[in-house]
Structures are given as C-alpha cells and as structure tokens.
Amino acid sequence: MRRGIVRRVAELALQIEPDRQRVLQWIVYTRLPVRGGKTTFELACNGQGERVLMLLHGLLAQPGQRPAQLPAMH
C-alpha cells in the first residue's frame, strides 16, 4: 500500500463530506460500484488508491457547487 494514500483520500473526501466519522465509514465500508464493488480501503490496500483519488478529483472538478455526497453513499 502506498504510504499516505488513505490520508490523501480522506483529505479529499472531507472536501465533500465534512463529517470525519462519515468519511471514515465511507473509506472502510462503502462499496464503490464504479470501482468493481470494492471499498476505498480495499482499493488502497491493493495499490489502487490513486483510482479513488481520480474519482474524487473528478467530482470536485465538476462546475457548480461541491458534490452533495461521497460516491455510493445513500
């Protein structure tokens, strides 16, 4: 696992969801359909954390207001 990738993901995720507890739950438990149904943590452990960063960067780069929620959160 790349050192610091989960921290980098969390920092970006906090720009979308300011509640640290919800971000932690999202990282550990929420499966991302657009990333093969794996959680952010699983992706990071498998060396694919950059894919999550790209997803979050893409959401934050969209014009208009910041995204209302993290991907796959209901």
PDB file of N, CA, C and O in Angstrom:
ATOM      1  N   MET A   1       0.859  -1.167   0.000  1.00  0.00           N
ATOM      2  CA  MET A   1       0.000   0.000   0.000  1.00  0.00           C
ATOM      3  C   MET A   1       0.901   1.224   0.000  1.00  0.00           C
ATOM      4  O   MET A   1       1.862   1.297   0.765  1.00  0.00           O
ATOM      5  N   ARG A   2       0.588   2.176  -0.854  1.00  0.00           N
ATOM      6  CA  ARG A   2       1.356   3.405  -0.887  1.00  0.00           C
ATOM      7  C   ARG A   2       1.172   4.167   0.401  1.00  0.00           C
ATOM      8  O   ARG A   2       0.052   4.359   0.876  1.00  0.00           O
ATOM      9  N   ARG A   3       2.265   4.593   0.950  1.00  0.00           N
ATOM     10  CA  ARG A   3       2.215   5.314   2.212  1.00  0.00           C
ATOM     11  C   ARG A   3       1.435   6.621   2.053  1.00  0.00           C
ATOM     12  O   ARG A   3       1.731   7.426   1.170  1.00  0.00           O
ATOM     13  N   GLY A   4       0.453   6.820   2.903  1.00  0.00           N
ATOM     14  CA  GLY A   4      -0.301   8.064   2.926  1.00  0.00           C
ATOM     15  C   GLY A   4      -1.478   8.140   1.979  1.00  0.00           C
ATOM     16  O   GLY A   4      -2.166   9.161   1.964  1.00  0.00           O
ATOM     17  N   ILE A   5      -1.745   7.121   1.192  1.00  0.00           N
ATOM     18  CA  ILE A   5      -2.831   7.193   0.226  1.00  0.00           C
ATOM     19  C   ILE A   5      -4.182   7.326   0.913  1.00  0.00           C
ATOM     20  O   ILE A   5      -5.034   8.079   0.440  1.00  0.00           O
ATOM     21  N   VAL A   6      -4.401   6.622   2.008  1.00  0.00           N
ATOM     22  CA  VAL A   6      -5.693   6.721   2.704  1.00  0.00           C
ATOM     23  C   VAL A   6      -5.865   8.126   3.276  1.00  0.00           C
ATOM     24  O   VAL A   6      -6.968   8.672   3.263  1.00  0.00           O
ATOM     25  N   ARG A   7      -4.793   8.703   3.771  1.00  0.00           N
ATOM     26  CA  ARG A   7      -4.870  10.081   4.277  1.00  0.00           C
ATOM     27  C   ARG A   7      -5.212  11.050   3.150  1.00  0.00           C
ATOM     28  O   ARG A   7      -6.018  11.962   3.335  1.00  0.00           O
ATOM     29  N   ARG A   8      -4.605  10.854   1.990  1.00  0.00           N
ATOM     30  CA  ARG A   8      -4.889  11.729   0.848  1.00  0.00           C
ATOM     31  C   ARG A   8      -6.339  11.586   0.405  1.00  0.00           C
ATOM     32  O   ARG A   8      -6.994  12.576   0.078  1.00  0.00           O
ATOM     33  N   VAL A   9      -6.837  10.357   0.393  1.00  0.00           N
ATOM     34  CA  VAL A   9      -8.238  10.132   0.041  1.00  0.00           C
ATOM     35  C   VAL A   9      -9.141  10.811   1.072  1.00  0.00           C
ATOM     36  O   VAL A   9     -10.115  11.471   0.709  1.00  0.00           O
ATOM     37  N   ALA A  10      -8.819  10.650   2.347  1.00  0.00           N
ATOM     38  CA  ALA A  10      -9.641  11.251   3.407  1.00  0.00           C
ATOM     39  C   ALA A  10      -9.660  12.773   3.286  1.00  0.00           C
ATOM     40  O   ALA A  10     -10.711  13.392   3.453  1.00  0.00           O
ATOM     41  N   GLU A  11      -8.518  13.376   3.000  1.00  0.00           N
ATOM     42  CA  GLU A  11      -8.463  14.836   2.874  1.00  0.00           C
ATOM     43  C   GLU A  11      -9.357  15.320   1.733  1.00  0.00           C
ATOM     44  O   GLU A  11     -10.054  16.325   1.870  1.00  0.00           O
ATOM     45  N   LEU A  12      -9.335  14.606   0.614  1.00  0.00           N
ATOM     46  CA  LEU A  12     -10.219  14.984  -0.498  1.00  0.00           C
ATOM     47  C   LEU A  12     -11.676  14.728  -0.144  1.00  0.00           C
ATOM     48  O   LEU A  12     -12.541  15.558  -0.422  1.00  0.00           O
ATOM     49  N   ALA A  13     -11.950  13.580   0.468  1.00  0.00           N
ATOM     50  CA  ALA A  13     -13.325  13.233   0.834  1.00  0.00           C
ATOM     51  C   ALA A  13     -13.906  14.253   1.806  1.00  0.00           C
ATOM     52  O   ALA A  13     -15.103  14.539   1.761  1.00  0.00           O
ATOM     53  N   LEU A  14     -13.076  14.799   2.676  1.00  0.00           N
ATOM     54  CA  LEU A  14     -13.549  15.811   3.633  1.00  0.00           C
ATOM     55  C   LEU A  14     -13.971  17.101   2.946  1.00  0.00           C
ATOM     56  O   LEU A  14     -14.702  17.900   3.531  1.00  0.00           O
ATOM     57  N   GLN A  15     -13.528  17.312   1.729  1.00  0.00           N
ATOM     58  CA  GLN A  15     -13.983  18.480   0.969  1.00  0.00           C
ATOM     59  C   GLN A  15     -15.419  18.294   0.478  1.00  0.00           C
ATOM     60  O   GLN A  15     -16.104  19.261   0.146  1.00  0.00           O
ATOM     61  N   ILE A  16     -15.861  17.040   0.438  1.00  0.00           N
ATOM     62  CA  ILE A  16     -17.229  16.723   0.024  1.00  0.00           C
ATOM     63  C   ILE A  16     -18.114  16.506   1.244  1.00  0.00           C
ATOM     64  O   ILE A  16     -19.226  17.028   1.318  1.00  0.00           O
ATOM     65  N   GLU A  17     -17.616  15.738   2.190  1.00  0.00           N
ATOM     66  CA  GLU A  17     -18.355  15.403   3.417  1.00  0.00           C
ATOM     67  C   GLU A  17     -17.504  15.850   4.608  1.00  0.00           C
ATOM     68  O   GLU A  17     -16.494  15.218   4.915  1.00  0.00           O
ATOM     69  N   PRO A  18     -17.904  16.934   5.280  1.00  0.00           N
ATOM     70  CA  PRO A  18     -17.080  17.465   6.369  1.00  0.00           C
ATOM     71  C   PRO A  18     -17.093  16.639   7.666  1.00  0.00           C
ATOM     72  O   PRO A  18     -16.289  16.895   8.562  1.00  0.00           O
ATOM     73  N   ASP A  19     -17.975  15.678   7.773  1.00  0.00           N
ATOM     74  CA  ASP A  19     -18.068  14.850   8.972  1.00  0.00           C
ATOM     75  C   ASP A  19     -17.004  13.742   8.907  1.00  0.00           C
ATOM     76  O   ASP A  19     -17.116  12.824   8.095  1.00  0.00           O
ATOM     77  N   ARG A  20     -15.983  13.826   9.754  1.00  0.00           N
ATOM     78  CA  ARG A  20     -14.875  12.867   9.726  1.00  0.00           C
ATOM     79  C   ARG A  20     -15.352  11.431   9.946  1.00  0.00           C
ATOM     80  O   ARG A  20     -14.835  10.507   9.319  1.00  0.00           O
ATOM     81  N   GLN A  21     -16.320  11.240  10.818  1.00  0.00           N
ATOM     82  CA  GLN A  21     -16.830   9.885  11.085  1.00  0.00           C
ATOM     83  C   GLN A  21     -17.464   9.288   9.836  1.00  0.00           C
ATOM     84  O   GLN A  21     -17.256   8.113   9.531  1.00  0.00           O
ATOM     85  N   ARG A  22     -18.228  10.084   9.122  1.00  0.00           N
ATOM     86  CA  ARG A  22     -18.852   9.595   7.882  1.00  0.00           C
ATOM     87  C   ARG A  22     -17.810   9.278   6.828  1.00  0.00           C
ATOM     88  O   ARG A  22     -17.944   8.304   6.087  1.00  0.00           O
ATOM     89  N   VAL A  23     -16.761  10.106   6.758  1.00  0.00           N
ATOM     90  CA  VAL A  23     -15.686   9.838   5.802  1.00  0.00           C
ATOM     91  C   VAL A  23     -14.998   8.524   6.147  1.00  0.00           C
ATOM     92  O   VAL A  23     -14.731   7.714   5.260  1.00  0.00           O
ATOM     93  N   LEU A  24     -14.711   8.307   7.415  1.00  0.00           N
ATOM     94  CA  LEU A  24     -14.079   7.059   7.837  1.00  0.00           C
ATOM     95  C   LEU A  24     -14.960   5.861   7.483  1.00  0.00           C
ATOM     96  O   LEU A  24     -14.470   4.858   6.964  1.00  0.00           O
ATOM     97  N   GLN A  25     -16.247   5.966   7.761  1.00  0.00           N
ATOM     98  CA  GLN A  25     -17.169   4.881   7.417  1.00  0.00           C
ATOM     99  C   GLN A  25     -17.193   4.651   5.910  1.00  0.00           C
ATOM    100  O   GLN A  25     -17.227   3.507   5.455  1.00  0.00           O
ATOM    101  N   TRP A  26     -17.174   5.730   5.136  1.00  0.00           N
ATOM    102  CA  TRP A  26     -17.170   5.618   3.682  1.00  0.00           C
ATOM    103  C   TRP A  26     -15.912   4.876   3.217  1.00  0.00           C
ATOM    104  O   TRP A  26     -15.994   3.978   2.379  1.00  0.00           O
ATOM    105  N   ILE A  27     -14.758   5.251   3.758  1.00  0.00           N
ATOM    106  CA  ILE A  27     -13.493   4.629   3.353  1.00  0.00           C
ATOM    107  C   ILE A  27     -13.493   3.132   3.657  1.00  0.00           C
ATOM    108  O   ILE A  27     -13.047   2.330   2.836  1.00  0.00           O
ATOM    109  N   VAL A  28     -13.985   2.759   4.819  1.00  0.00           N
ATOM    110  CA  VAL A  28     -13.889   1.366   5.265  1.00  0.00           C
ATOM    111  C   VAL A  28     -15.042   0.488   4.770  1.00  0.00           C
ATOM    112  O   VAL A  28     -14.827  -0.681   4.450  1.00  0.00           O
ATOM    113  N   TYR A  29     -16.245   1.026   4.702  1.00  0.00           N
ATOM    114  CA  TYR A  29     -17.412   0.170   4.473  1.00  0.00           C
ATOM    115  C   TYR A  29     -18.148   0.343   3.148  1.00  0.00           C
ATOM    116  O   TYR A  29     -18.799  -0.596   2.692  1.00  0.00           O
ATOM    117  N   THR A  30     -18.067   1.496   2.526  1.00  0.00           N
ATOM    118  CA  THR A  30     -18.883   1.734   1.336  1.00  0.00           C
ATOM    119  C   THR A  30     -18.244   1.131   0.099  1.00  0.00           C
ATOM    120  O   THR A  30     -17.106   1.446  -0.250  1.00  0.00           O
ATOM    121  N   ARG A  31     -18.990   0.262  -0.553  1.00  0.00           N
ATOM    122  CA  ARG A  31     -18.515  -0.357  -1.786  1.00  0.00           C
ATOM    123  C   ARG A  31     -18.799   0.597  -2.948  1.00  0.00           C
ATOM    124  O   ARG A  31     -19.876   1.187  -3.036  1.00  0.00           O
ATOM    125  N   LEU A  32     -17.822   0.733  -3.824  1.00  0.00           N
ATOM    126  CA  LEU A  32     -17.934   1.648  -4.949  1.00  0.00           C
ATOM    127  C   LEU A  32     -18.235   0.863  -6.227  1.00  0.00           C
ATOM    128  O   LEU A  32     -17.342   0.223  -6.782  1.00  0.00           O
ATOM    129  N   PRO A  33     -19.477   0.905  -6.697  1.00  0.00           N
ATOM    130  CA  PRO A  33     -19.827   0.162  -7.915  1.00  0.00           C
ATOM    131  C   PRO A  33     -18.946   0.543  -9.107  1.00  0.00           C
ATOM    132  O   PRO A  33     -18.623  -0.310  -9.934  1.00  0.00           O
ATOM    133  N   VAL A  34     -18.559   1.806  -9.200  1.00  0.00           N
ATOM    134  CA  VAL A  34     -17.727   2.245 -10.324  1.00  0.00           C
ATOM    135  C   VAL A  34     -16.286   1.756 -10.197  1.00  0.00           C
ATOM    136  O   VAL A  34     -15.493   1.934 -11.121  1.00  0.00           O
ATOM    137  N   ARG A  35     -15.942   1.149  -9.076  1.00  0.00           N
ATOM    138  CA  ARG A  35     -14.599   0.614  -8.863  1.00  0.00           C
ATOM    139  C   ARG A  35     -14.662  -0.877  -8.522  1.00  0.00           C
ATOM    140  O   ARG A  35     -13.910  -1.367  -7.681  1.00  0.00           O
ATOM    141  N   GLY A  36     -15.570  -1.582  -9.188  1.00  0.00           N
ATOM    142  CA  GLY A  36     -15.647  -3.035  -9.041  1.00  0.00           C
ATOM    143  C   GLY A  36     -16.258  -3.508  -7.739  1.00  0.00           C
ATOM    144  O   GLY A  36     -16.072  -4.665  -7.361  1.00  0.00           O
ATOM    145  N   GLY A  37     -16.986  -2.644  -7.040  1.00  0.00           N
ATOM    146  CA  GLY A  37     -17.646  -3.040  -5.804  1.00  0.00           C
ATOM    147  C   GLY A  37     -16.718  -3.150  -4.611  1.00  0.00           C
ATOM    148  O   GLY A  37     -17.102  -3.690  -3.573  1.00  0.00           O
ATOM    149  N   LYS A  38     -15.515  -2.651  -4.747  1.00  0.00           N
ATOM    150  CA  LYS A  38     -14.558  -2.690  -3.633  1.00  0.00           C
ATOM    151  C   LYS A  38     -14.669  -1.407  -2.819  1.00  0.00           C
ATOM    152  O   LYS A  38     -15.107  -0.374  -3.325  1.00  0.00           O
ATOM    153  N   THR A  39     -14.268  -1.485  -1.554  1.00  0.00           N
ATOM    154  CA  THR A  39     -14.245  -0.287  -0.719  1.00  0.00           C
ATOM    155  C   THR A  39     -12.979   0.512  -1.023  1.00  0.00           C
ATOM    156  O   THR A  39     -12.032  -0.006  -1.616  1.00  0.00           O
ATOM    157  N   THR A  40     -12.975   1.760  -0.616  1.00  0.00           N
ATOM    158  CA  THR A  40     -11.790   2.599  -0.776  1.00  0.00           C
ATOM    159  C   THR A  40     -10.598   1.963  -0.084  1.00  0.00           C
ATOM    160  O   THR A  40      -9.492   1.960  -0.624  1.00  0.00           O
ATOM    161  N   PHE A  41     -10.817   1.424   1.109  1.00  0.00           N
ATOM    162  CA  PHE A  41      -9.723   0.804   1.852  1.00  0.00           C
ATOM    163  C   PHE A  41      -9.163  -0.402   1.101  1.00  0.00           C
ATOM    164  O   PHE A  41      -7.946  -0.574   1.020  1.00  0.00           O
ATOM    165  N   GLU A  42     -10.048  -1.238   0.553  1.00  0.00           N
ATOM    166  CA  GLU A  42      -9.594  -2.393  -0.215  1.00  0.00           C
ATOM    167  C   GLU A  42      -8.769  -1.956  -1.426  1.00  0.00           C
ATOM    168  O   GLU A  42      -7.726  -2.537  -1.723  1.00  0.00           O
ATOM    169  N   LEU A  43      -9.249  -0.933  -2.112  1.00  0.00           N
ATOM    170  CA  LEU A  43      -8.517  -0.428  -3.272  1.00  0.00           C
ATOM    171  C   LEU A  43      -7.146   0.089  -2.859  1.00  0.00           C
ATOM    172  O   LEU A  43      -6.151  -0.185  -3.532  1.00  0.00           O
ATOM    173  N   ALA A  44      -7.084   0.832  -1.760  1.00  0.00           N
ATOM    174  CA  ALA A  44      -5.802   1.365  -1.291  1.00  0.00           C
ATOM    175  C   ALA A  44      -4.845   0.234  -0.922  1.00  0.00           C
ATOM    176  O   ALA A  44      -3.658   0.300  -1.239  1.00  0.00           O
ATOM    177  N   CYS A  45      -5.348  -0.791  -0.263  1.00  0.00           N
ATOM    178  CA  CYS A  45      -4.508  -1.929   0.135  1.00  0.00           C
ATOM    179  C   CYS A  45      -3.995  -2.706  -1.071  1.00  0.00           C
ATOM    180  O   CYS A  45      -2.957  -3.363  -0.996  1.00  0.00           O
ATOM    181  N   ASN A  46      -4.713  -2.632  -2.168  1.00  0.00           N
ATOM    182  CA  ASN A  46      -4.315  -3.343  -3.378  1.00  0.00           C
ATOM    183  C   ASN A  46      -3.568  -2.443  -4.358  1.00  0.00           C
ATOM    184  O   ASN A  46      -3.424  -2.784  -5.532  1.00  0.00           O
ATOM    185  N   GLY A  47      -3.090  -1.292  -3.876  1.00  0.00           N
ATOM    186  CA  GLY A  47      -2.309  -0.401  -4.724  1.00  0.00           C
ATOM    187  C   GLY A  47      -3.117   0.386  -5.731  1.00  0.00           C
ATOM    188  O   GLY A  47      -2.568   0.891  -6.710  1.00  0.00           O
ATOM    189  N   GLN A  48      -4.441   0.501  -5.499  1.00  0.00           N
ATOM    190  CA  GLN A  48      -5.307   1.199  -6.440  1.00  0.00           C
ATOM    191  C   GLN A  48      -5.937   2.454  -5.841  1.00  0.00           C
ATOM    192  O   GLN A  48      -6.950   2.942  -6.343  1.00  0.00           O
ATOM    193  N   GLY A  49      -5.350   2.969  -4.786  1.00  0.00           N
ATOM    194  CA  GLY A  49      -5.888   4.165  -4.143  1.00  0.00           C
ATOM    195  C   GLY A  49      -5.923   5.373  -5.056  1.00  0.00           C
ATOM    196  O   GLY A  49      -6.777   6.247  -4.907  1.00  0.00           O
ATOM    197  N   GLU A  50      -4.989   5.424  -6.011  1.00  0.00           N
ATOM    198  CA  GLU A  50      -4.975   6.539  -6.971  1.00  0.00           C
ATOM    199  C   GLU A  50      -6.271   6.592  -7.770  1.00  0.00           C
ATOM    200  O   GLU A  50      -6.711   7.669  -8.171  1.00  0.00           O
ATOM    201  N   ARG A  51      -6.883   5.437  -8.004  1.00  0.00           N
ATOM    202  CA  ARG A  51      -8.161   5.399  -8.728  1.00  0.00           C
ATOM    203  C   ARG A  51      -9.251   6.134  -7.936  1.00  0.00           C
ATOM    204  O   ARG A  51     -10.092   6.820  -8.517  1.00  0.00           O
ATOM    205  N   VAL A  52      -9.229   5.985  -6.623  1.00  0.00           N
ATOM    206  CA  VAL A  52     -10.206   6.675  -5.781  1.00  0.00           C
ATOM    207  C   VAL A  52      -9.918   8.180  -5.802  1.00  0.00           C
ATOM    208  O   VAL A  52     -10.840   8.992  -5.877  1.00  0.00           O
ATOM    209  N   LEU A  53      -8.648   8.540  -5.737  1.00  0.00           N
ATOM    210  CA  LEU A  53      -8.291   9.962  -5.815  1.00  0.00           C
ATOM    211  C   LEU A  53      -8.784  10.564  -7.127  1.00  0.00           C
ATOM    212  O   LEU A  53      -9.311  11.677  -7.133  1.00  0.00           O
ATOM    213  N   MET A  54      -8.622   9.852  -8.225  1.00  0.00           N
ATOM    214  CA  MET A  54      -9.093  10.357  -9.520  1.00  0.00           C
ATOM    215  C   MET A  54     -10.609  10.534  -9.516  1.00  0.00           C
ATOM    216  O   MET A  54     -11.125  11.515 -10.052  1.00  0.00           O
ATOM    217  N   LEU A  55     -11.321   9.582  -8.910  1.00  0.00           N
ATOM    218  CA  LEU A  55     -12.779   9.678  -8.807  1.00  0.00           C
ATOM    219  C   LEU A  55     -13.182  10.927  -8.027  1.00  0.00           C
ATOM    220  O   LEU A  55     -14.047  11.684  -8.468  1.00  0.00           O
ATOM    221  N   LEU A  56     -12.555  11.143  -6.870  1.00  0.00           N
ATOM    222  CA  LEU A  56     -12.888  12.302  -6.043  1.00  0.00           C
ATOM    223  C   LEU A  56     -12.481  13.606  -6.721  1.00  0.00           C
ATOM    224  O   LEU A  56     -13.231  14.582  -6.682  1.00  0.00           O
ATOM    225  N   HIS A  57     -11.304  13.634  -7.343  1.00  0.00           N
ATOM    226  CA  HIS A  57     -10.884  14.828  -8.080  1.00  0.00           C
ATOM    227  C   HIS A  57     -11.893  15.160  -9.172  1.00  0.00           C
ATOM    228  O   HIS A  57     -12.232  16.324  -9.383  1.00  0.00           O
ATOM    229  N   GLY A  58     -12.369  14.127  -9.864  1.00  0.00           N
ATOM    230  CA  GLY A  58     -13.366  14.338 -10.910  1.00  0.00           C
ATOM    231  C   GLY A  58     -14.651  14.935 -10.375  1.00  0.00           C
ATOM    232  O   GLY A  58     -15.235  15.821 -11.000  1.00  0.00           O
ATOM    233  N   LEU A  59     -15.094  14.461  -9.231  1.00  0.00           N
ATOM    234  CA  LEU A  59     -16.308  15.011  -8.613  1.00  0.00           C
ATOM    235  C   LEU A  59     -16.105  16.464  -8.206  1.00  0.00           C
ATOM    236  O   LEU A  59     -16.979  17.306  -8.412  1.00  0.00           O
ATOM    237  N   LEU A  60     -14.957  16.745  -7.633  1.00  0.00           N
ATOM    238  CA  LEU A  60     -14.688  18.111  -7.174  1.00  0.00           C
ATOM    239  C   LEU A  60     -14.447  19.078  -8.328  1.00  0.00           C
ATOM    240  O   LEU A  60     -14.618  20.286  -8.161  1.00  0.00           O
ATOM    241  N   ALA A  61     -14.056  18.574  -9.485  1.00  0.00           N
ATOM    242  CA  ALA A  61     -13.767  19.428 -10.634  1.00  0.00           C
ATOM    243  C   ALA A  61     -15.017  19.814 -11.418  1.00  0.00           C
ATOM    244  O   ALA A  61     -14.961  20.683 -12.288  1.00  0.00           O
ATOM    245  N   GLN A  62     -16.133  19.178 -11.118  1.00  0.00           N
ATOM    246  CA  GLN A  62     -17.358  19.497 -11.839  1.00  0.00           C
ATOM    247  C   GLN A  62     -17.789  20.925 -11.532  1.00  0.00           C
ATOM    248  O   GLN A  62     -17.707  21.372 -10.388  1.00  0.00           O
ATOM    249  N   PRO A  63     -18.249  21.636 -12.556  1.00  0.00           N
ATOM    250  CA  PRO A  63     -18.669  23.024 -12.327  1.00  0.00           C
ATOM    251  C   PRO A  63     -19.880  23.094 -11.402  1.00  0.00           C
ATOM    252  O   PRO A  63     -20.678  22.160 -11.313  1.00  0.00           O
ATOM    253  N   GLY A  64     -19.989  24.205 -10.734  1.00  0.00           N
ATOM    254  CA  GLY A  64     -21.111  24.415  -9.822  1.00  0.00           C
ATOM    255  C   GLY A  64     -20.714  24.154  -8.386  1.00  0.00           C
ATOM    256  O   GLY A  64     -19.545  24.268  -8.018  1.00  0.00           O
ATOM    257  N   GLN A  65     -21.699  23.803  -7.583  1.00  0.00           N
ATOM    258  CA  GLN A  65     -21.468  23.564  -6.160  1.00  0.00           C
ATOM    259  C   GLN A  65     -20.713  22.257  -5.954  1.00  0.00           C
ATOM    260  O   GLN A  65     -20.641  21.410  -6.844  1.00  0.00           O
ATOM    261  N   ARG A  66     -20.153  22.118  -4.753  1.00  0.00           N
ATOM    262  CA  ARG A  66     -19.448  20.870  -4.450  1.00  0.00           C
ATOM    263  C   ARG A  66     -20.457  19.721  -4.436  1.00  0.00           C
ATOM    264  O   ARG A  66     -21.647  19.935  -4.207  1.00  0.00           O
ATOM    265  N   PRO A  67     -19.972  18.499  -4.684  1.00  0.00           N
ATOM    266  CA  PRO A  67     -20.892  17.347  -4.676  1.00  0.00           C
ATOM    267  C   PRO A  67     -21.632  17.231  -3.345  1.00  0.00           C
ATOM    268  O   PRO A  67     -21.084  17.547  -2.290  1.00  0.00           O
ATOM    269  N   ALA A  68     -22.872  16.779  -3.408  1.00  0.00           N
ATOM    270  CA  ALA A  68     -23.699  16.689  -2.211  1.00  0.00           C
ATOM    271  C   ALA A  68     -23.279  15.551  -1.290  1.00  0.00           C
ATOM    272  O   ALA A  68     -23.498  15.619  -0.081  1.00  0.00           O
ATOM    273  N   GLN A  69     -22.678  14.505  -1.852  1.00  0.00           N
ATOM    274  CA  GLN A  69     -22.292  13.359  -1.038  1.00  0.00           C
ATOM    275  C   GLN A  69     -21.176  12.589  -1.712  1.00  0.00           C
ATOM    276  O   GLN A  69     -20.904  12.765  -2.900  1.00  0.00           O
ATOM    277  N   LEU A  70     -20.541  11.738  -0.939  1.00  0.00           N
ATOM    278  CA  LEU A  70     -19.491  10.881  -1.469  1.00  0.00           C
ATOM    279  C   LEU A  70     -20.100   9.815  -2.367  1.00  0.00           C
ATOM    280  O   LEU A  70     -21.271   9.474  -2.197  1.00  0.00           O
ATOM    281  N   PRO A  71     -19.337   9.277  -3.321  1.00  0.00           N
ATOM    282  CA  PRO A  71     -19.885   8.265  -4.230  1.00  0.00           C
ATOM    283  C   PRO A  71     -20.450   7.062  -3.479  1.00  0.00           C
ATOM    284  O   PRO A  71     -19.874   6.588  -2.500  1.00  0.00           O
ATOM    285  N   ALA A  72     -21.593   6.586  -3.966  1.00  0.00           N
ATOM    286  CA  ALA A  72     -22.271   5.393  -3.461  1.00  0.00           C
ATOM    287  C   ALA A  72     -22.793   5.541  -2.038  1.00  0.00           C
ATOM    288  O   ALA A  72     -23.144   4.541  -1.412  1.00  0.00           O
ATOM    289  N   MET A  73     -22.854   6.757  -1.512  1.00  0.00           N
ATOM    290  CA  MET A  73     -23.447   6.958  -0.170  1.00  0.00           C
ATOM    291  C   MET A  73     -24.919   7.306  -0.358  1.00  0.00           C
ATOM    292  O   MET A  73     -25.282   8.097  -1.228  1.00  0.00           O
ATOM    293  N   HIS A  74     -25.738   6.711   0.460  1.00  0.00           N
ATOM    294  CA  HIS A  74     -27.196   6.962   0.384  1.00  0.00           C
ATOM    295  C   HIS A  74     -27.682   7.446   1.726  1.00  0.00           C
ATOM    296  O   HIS A  74     -28.872   7.717   1.891  1.00  0.00           O
TER     297      HIS A  74
END
